[in-house]
Amino acid sequence: MKLLALSVVALSAIAVAYDDIAARGSHGGKKHYVKVGTFDGEVKFVPNQINAAVGDTVYFDFLAKAHSLTESTLKTPCTFKHGGIDTGLKPNPDNVPGLFKYPLKVENTKPRWFYCKQPGPPNHCGKGMVFGLNPAGNMDKFIKYAKAQGNAPTPGSMAQNVTVGLDKGKTLRYSPEYLLKAPKGSKIHFDFRAANHTLTESSFDKPCTPLGKRSAIDTGFNHANPDDIPEFKPFDFISRSNTPRYFYCRQGGSTAKSHCGKGMVFAINVNEHKFKQFQKRAMATLPKE
């Protein structure tokens, strides 16, 4: 009887080990699967968090209707992290499994944070459509921050937040760099960070030249923030139409140190393709260092 019991235990151990090896695949890393879509009437990642080891791969399957995997940070869940992953919106109106899959290779075990950038309405991030990779016990906090940021209220409209300047002034970018939808009457809130930037309205054809209209926006250099203090000198404006509008930072003027020439531009009511064209024009406009 003892021999039989030991044999059963041994076989069970072998089966578990075999299952683990199979799950890890031929390259030694375990495979994880996440569905991205609408489930029980709610937009979400399923599961919304995974603990993975170095060498593992997480596969994201994008379902109906159109979602993204966009990297952010713990404290700003609904704002793109410059240099991070952004798949763009993956349209799948017929809800076909496997139509769009994205593999994410795990290179370290540090927490990484993601959201769906579908603006809606409703704003998917504001609905808690976020994902944590190795969240280290902070997933509930991340969801709470997402719902707060993504649903910032304004009278009769949806507020959208933009950070001006990243990484304590080392990264010359607006984040997000463009807003797909900023309908008439909606409020856009700008948090100017280190060191000194502007929001200056321009045009698609002349990205780094002030628009020159009396109604055009130009904050000037009135939002200096050398110590990179959040919300130190914010600026808000109300979108007055549903048409595209283009902006840039005029720090550095027309010199080789121009922020605009380095791609620090912003636009509203444009898609990703149109924005990339605008940014490319800006970076080709001025001399290089």
Summary of the structure (lengths in Angstrom):
residues: 289
radius of gyration: 22.9
end to end distance: 81.3
largest distance: 93.3
contacts: 853
relative contact order: 0.10
helix: 20%
strand: 29%
